[in-house]
Amino acid sequence: MRVDKDTLIFGSFAKKAGNNGCKMFNAAFNYYRLNALYKSFSVDNIEDAVKSARILNFSGFAITMPFKKDVIKYVDELDDSVVEIGSANTVVNNNGILKAYNTDYMAAKEMLYDYFQNTPHHKLVILGDGGYSVSVQYSAILMGLDFKVVNRQNWNDINKIKNSVVFNCTSVSNIDIHESNDYIDCLITTETGKKLSLIQAGYQFKLYTGLDFPIKN
């Protein structure tokens, strides 16, 4: 991969940077032979990070928790989904105008469709009421799905859930649910979490480049 004055810069801002995005996006750039690179950054202040991205003319960047809500205060435009959900995980630089998007809900919607297209009688239960949960709720509303949210106040209700699709939107691992349920876990260490991450990265790549994501697994 060449790096020169015309190289497009993409990245991600997180409290603690990881390598997953770097591997996926740089591989995708290489697949299309794009003069672009992706680098993850650990940051403590999202306002300063966005200012730096402006100054360095980043072509786009991702945002992870805990910055998904705060970032919308420092960009220029918001996609309709961001207005509805109240958080963003993707920003695209359109000729100096930073526009925020939410691809979390896109991935959640695609995943939910896989579970409900053949079993519409299933109920949806969403664990957690944080930012990611709101994205999943937004997806469910768009799909016309009835759902219940389980949070700290009614956490013990998990033991009563049967014959449902349970979508874990918390950082809690190894949640014990009844075997009659289908389980979607957002944690990146799980099979479904990895799939969600890959799907939303595909939507990000499309926003960044206009191209289809070449990485499928």
Contacts in CASP RR format, 6 or more apart in sequence:
PFRMAT RR
TARGET T0000
AUTHOR 0000-0000-0000
METHOD contacts of the structure
MODEL  1
MRVDKDTLIFGSFAKKAGNNGCKMFNAAFNYYRLNALYKSFSVDNIEDAV
KSARILNFSGFAITMPFKKDVIKYVDELDDSVVEIGSANTVVNNNGILKA
YNTDYMAAKEMLYDYFQNTPHHKLVILGDGGYSVSVQYSAILMGLDFKVV
NRQNWNDINKIKNSVVFNCTSVSNIDIHESNDYIDCLITTETGKKLSLIQ
AGYQFKLYTGLDFPIKN
1 26 0 8 1.000
1 29 0 8 1.000
1 30 0 8 1.000
1 37 0 8 1.000
2 35 0 8 1.000
3 37 0 8 1.000
4 35 0 8 1.000
6 35 0 8 1.000
7 35 0 8 1.000
7 36 0 8 1.000
7 37 0 8 1.000
8 34 0 8 1.000
8 35 0 8 1.000
8 36 0 8 1.000
8 37 0 8 1.000
8 59 0 8 1.000
9 36 0 8 1.000
9 37 0 8 1.000
9 39 0 8 1.000
9 56 0 8 1.000
9 57 0 8 1.000
9 58 0 8 1.000
9 59 0 8 1.000
9 60 0 8 1.000
10 25 0 8 1.000
10 36 0 8 1.000
10 37 0 8 1.000
10 38 0 8 1.000
10 39 0 8 1.000
10 58 0 8 1.000
10 59 0 8 1.000
10 60 0 8 1.000
10 61 0 8 1.000
10 208 0 8 1.000
11 25 0 8 1.000
11 38 0 8 1.000
11 39 0 8 1.000
11 40 0 8 1.000
11 41 0 8 1.000
11 58 0 8 1.000
11 60 0 8 1.000
11 61 0 8 1.000
11 62 0 8 1.000
12 18 0 8 1.000
12 21 0 8 1.000
12 38 0 8 1.000
12 40 0 8 1.000
12 41 0 8 1.000
12 61 0 8 1.000
12 62 0 8 1.000
12 63 0 8 1.000
12 64 0 8 1.000
13 41 0 8 1.000
13 43 0 8 1.000
13 46 0 8 1.000
13 49 0 8 1.000
13 50 0 8 1.000
13 61 0 8 1.000
13 62 0 8 1.000
13 63 0 8 1.000
13 64 0 8 1.000
13 67 0 8 1.000
13 71 0 8 1.000
14 40 0 8 1.000
14 41 0 8 1.000
14 42 0 8 1.000
14 43 0 8 1.000
14 63 0 8 1.000
14 64 0 8 1.000
14 65 0 8 1.000
14 67 0 8 1.000
15 42 0 8 1.000
15 43 0 8 1.000
15 44 0 8 1.000
15 64 0 8 1.000
15 65 0 8 1.000
15 66 0 8 1.000
15 67 0 8 1.000
16 42 0 8 1.000
17 40 0 8 1.000
17 41 0 8 1.000
17 42 0 8 1.000
18 40 0 8 1.000
19 40 0 8 1.000
20 188 0 8 1.000
20 197 0 8 1.000
21 38 0 8 1.000
21 40 0 8 1.000
21 62 0 8 1.000
21 201 0 8 1.000
22 38 0 8 1.000
22 39 0 8 1.000
22 40 0 8 1.000
24 198 0 8 1.000
24 201 0 8 1.000
24 215 0 8 1.000
25 38 0 8 1.000
25 201 0 8 1.000
25 205 0 8 1.000
26 37 0 8 1.000
26 38 0 8 1.000
27 214 0 8 1.000
27 215 0 8 1.000
28 205 0 8 1.000
28 213 0 8 1.000
28 214 0 8 1.000
28 215 0 8 1.000
29 36 0 8 1.000
29 37 0 8 1.000
29 38 0 8 1.000
31 214 0 8 1.000
31 215 0 8 1.000
32 209 0 8 1.000
32 211 0 8 1.000
32 214 0 8 1.000
34 209 0 8 1.000
36 59 0 8 1.000
36 209 0 8 1.000
41 49 0 8 1.000
43 49 0 8 1.000
43 67 0 8 1.000
46 63 0 8 1.000
46 67 0 8 1.000
46 70 0 8 1.000
46 71 0 8 1.000
46 74 0 8 1.000
47 70 0 8 1.000
47 73 0 8 1.000
47 74 0 8 1.000
49 67 0 8 1.000
50 71 0 8 1.000
50 74 0 8 1.000
50 75 0 8 1.000
50 91 0 8 1.000
50 98 0 8 1.000
51 74 0 8 1.000
53 60 0 8 1.000
53 61 0 8 1.000
53 91 0 8 1.000
53 93 0 8 1.000
53 98 0 8 1.000
54 96 0 8 1.000
54 98 0 8 1.000
57 93 0 8 1.000
57 96 0 8 1.000
58 93 0 8 1.000
59 92 0 8 1.000
59 93 0 8 1.000
59 208 0 8 1.000
60 90 0 8 1.000
60 91 0 8 1.000
60 92 0 8 1.000
60 93 0 8 1.000
60 208 0 8 1.000
61 90 0 8 1.000
61 91 0 8 1.000
62 89 0 8 1.000
62 90 0 8 1.000
62 91 0 8 1.000
62 204 0 8 1.000
63 71 0 8 1.000
63 88 0 8 1.000
63 89 0 8 1.000
63 90 0 8 1.000
63 91 0 8 1.000
64 89 0 8 1.000
65 131 0 8 1.000
65 132 0 8 1.000
68 87 0 8 1.000
68 88 0 8 1.000
68 89 0 8 1.000
68 131 0 8 1.000
69 86 0 8 1.000
69 87 0 8 1.000
69 131 0 8 1.000
71 88 0 8 1.000
71 91 0 8 1.000
71 100 0 8 1.000
72 78 0 8 1.000
72 82 0 8 1.000
72 86 0 8 1.000
72 87 0 8 1.000
72 88 0 8 1.000
72 100 0 8 1.000
74 98 0 8 1.000
75 88 0 8 1.000
75 91 0 8 1.000
75 98 0 8 1.000
75 99 0 8 1.000
75 100 0 8 1.000
76 96 0 8 1.000
76 97 0 8 1.000
76 98 0 8 1.000
76 99 0 8 1.000
77 97 0 8 1.000
77 98 0 8 1.000
77 99 0 8 1.000
77 100 0 8 1.000
78 88 0 8 1.000
78 99 0 8 1.000
78 100 0 8 1.000
79 88 0 8 1.000
79 99 0 8 1.000
79 100 0 8 1.000
79 101 0 8 1.000
79 102 0 8 1.000
81 101 0 8 1.000
81 102 0 8 1.000
81 105 0 8 1.000
81 138 0 8 1.000
82 88 0 8 1.000
82 100 0 8 1.000
82 101 0 8 1.000
82 102 0 8 1.000
84 138 0 8 1.000
85 102 0 8 1.000
85 105 0 8 1.000
85 131 0 8 1.000
85 134 0 8 1.000
85 135 0 8 1.000
85 138 0 8 1.000
86 102 0 8 1.000
86 131 0 8 1.000
86 134 0 8 1.000
87 102 0 8 1.000
87 104 0 8 1.000
87 131 0 8 1.000
87 134 0 8 1.000
87 135 0 8 1.000
88 100 0 8 1.000
88 101 0 8 1.000
88 102 0 8 1.000
89 101 0 8 1.000
89 102 0 8 1.000
89 103 0 8 1.000
89 104 0 8 1.000
89 200 0 8 1.000
89 204 0 8 1.000
90 100 0 8 1.000
90 101 0 8 1.000
90 102 0 8 1.000
90 103 0 8 1.000
90 203 0 8 1.000
90 204 0 8 1.000
90 207 0 8 1.000
91 98 0 8 1.000
91 99 0 8 1.000
91 100 0 8 1.000
91 101 0 8 1.000
92 98 0 8 1.000
92 99 0 8 1.000
92 101 0 8 1.000
92 207 0 8 1.000
92 208 0 8 1.000
101 207 0 8 1.000
102 135 0 8 1.000
103 200 0 8 1.000
103 201 0 8 1.000
103 202 0 8 1.000
103 203 0 8 1.000
103 204 0 8 1.000
103 207 0 8 1.000
104 132 0 8 1.000
104 135 0 8 1.000
104 136 0 8 1.000
104 200 0 8 1.000
105 135 0 8 1.000
105 136 0 8 1.000
105 138 0 8 1.000
105 139 0 8 1.000
105 142 0 8 1.000
106 139 0 8 1.000
106 199 0 8 1.000
106 200 0 8 1.000
106 203 0 8 1.000
107 196 0 8 1.000
107 197 0 8 1.000
107 199 0 8 1.000
107 200 0 8 1.000
107 203 0 8 1.000
108 135 0 8 1.000
108 136 0 8 1.000
108 139 0 8 1.000
108 167 0 8 1.000
108 196 0 8 1.000
109 139 0 8 1.000
109 142 0 8 1.000
109 143 0 8 1.000
110 199 0 8 1.000
111 184 0 8 1.000
111 192 0 8 1.000
111 195 0 8 1.000
111 196 0 8 1.000
111 199 0 8 1.000
112 124 0 8 1.000
112 136 0 8 1.000
112 139 0 8 1.000
112 140 0 8 1.000
112 143 0 8 1.000
112 145 0 8 1.000
112 165 0 8 1.000
112 167 0 8 1.000
112 184 0 8 1.000
113 143 0 8 1.000
115 122 0 8 1.000
115 165 0 8 1.000
115 182 0 8 1.000
115 184 0 8 1.000
116 122 0 8 1.000
116 124 0 8 1.000
116 143 0 8 1.000
116 145 0 8 1.000
116 165 0 8 1.000
122 163 0 8 1.000
122 164 0 8 1.000
122 165 0 8 1.000
122 182 0 8 1.000
123 146 0 8 1.000
123 147 0 8 1.000
123 148 0 8 1.000
123 163 0 8 1.000
123 164 0 8 1.000
123 165 0 8 1.000
124 140 0 8 1.000
124 145 0 8 1.000
124 146 0 8 1.000
124 147 0 8 1.000
124 148 0 8 1.000
124 164 0 8 1.000
124 165 0 8 1.000
124 167 0 8 1.000
125 147 0 8 1.000
125 148 0 8 1.000
125 149 0 8 1.000
125 150 0 8 1.000
125 161 0 8 1.000
125 164 0 8 1.000
125 165 0 8 1.000
125 166 0 8 1.000
125 167 0 8 1.000
125 181 0 8 1.000
126 133 0 8 1.000
126 136 0 8 1.000
126 137 0 8 1.000
126 140 0 8 1.000
126 147 0 8 1.000
126 148 0 8 1.000
126 149 0 8 1.000
126 150 0 8 1.000
126 167 0 8 1.000
126 169 0 8 1.000
127 133 0 8 1.000
127 150 0 8 1.000
127 151 0 8 1.000
127 158 0 8 1.000
127 166 0 8 1.000
127 167 0 8 1.000
127 168 0 8 1.000
127 169 0 8 1.000
127 170 0 8 1.000
127 172 0 8 1.000
127 175 0 8 1.000
128 149 0 8 1.000
128 150 0 8 1.000
128 151 0 8 1.000
128 168 0 8 1.000
128 169 0 8 1.000
128 170 0 8 1.000
129 149 0 8 1.000
129 151 0 8 1.000
130 169 0 8 1.000
131 169 0 8 1.000
132 169 0 8 1.000
132 186 0 8 1.000
133 149 0 8 1.000
133 169 0 8 1.000
133 170 0 8 1.000
136 167 0 8 1.000
136 169 0 8 1.000
137 147 0 8 1.000
137 149 0 8 1.000
140 146 0 8 1.000
140 147 0 8 1.000
150 157 0 8 1.000
150 158 0 8 1.000
150 161 0 8 1.000
158 166 0 8 1.000
158 175 0 8 1.000
158 176 0 8 1.000
158 177 0 8 1.000
159 178 0 8 1.000
161 177 0 8 1.000
161 178 0 8 1.000
161 181 0 8 1.000
162 178 0 8 1.000
162 180 0 8 1.000
162 181 0 8 1.000
163 180 0 8 1.000
163 181 0 8 1.000
164 180 0 8 1.000
164 181 0 8 1.000
164 182 0 8 1.000
165 181 0 8 1.000
165 182 0 8 1.000
165 183 0 8 1.000
165 184 0 8 1.000
166 177 0 8 1.000
166 181 0 8 1.000
166 182 0 8 1.000
166 183 0 8 1.000
166 184 0 8 1.000
167 184 0 8 1.000
167 186 0 8 1.000
168 175 0 8 1.000
168 183 0 8 1.000
168 184 0 8 1.000
168 185 0 8 1.000
168 186 0 8 1.000
168 187 0 8 1.000
169 186 0 8 1.000
170 186 0 8 1.000
171 187 0 8 1.000
173 185 0 8 1.000
173 187 0 8 1.000
173 189 0 8 1.000
175 185 0 8 1.000
177 183 0 8 1.000
183 192 0 8 1.000
184 192 0 8 1.000
184 193 0 8 1.000
184 196 0 8 1.000
185 191 0 8 1.000
185 192 0 8 1.000
185 193 0 8 1.000
186 192 0 8 1.000
186 193 0 8 1.000
186 196 0 8 1.000
187 193 0 8 1.000
188 194 0 8 1.000
188 197 0 8 1.000
198 215 0 8 1.000
198 216 0 8 1.000
198 217 0 8 1.000
201 213 0 8 1.000
201 215 0 8 1.000
202 213 0 8 1.000
202 215 0 8 1.000
205 211 0 8 1.000
205 212 0 8 1.000
205 213 0 8 1.000
206 212 0 8 1.000
206 213 0 8 1.000
END
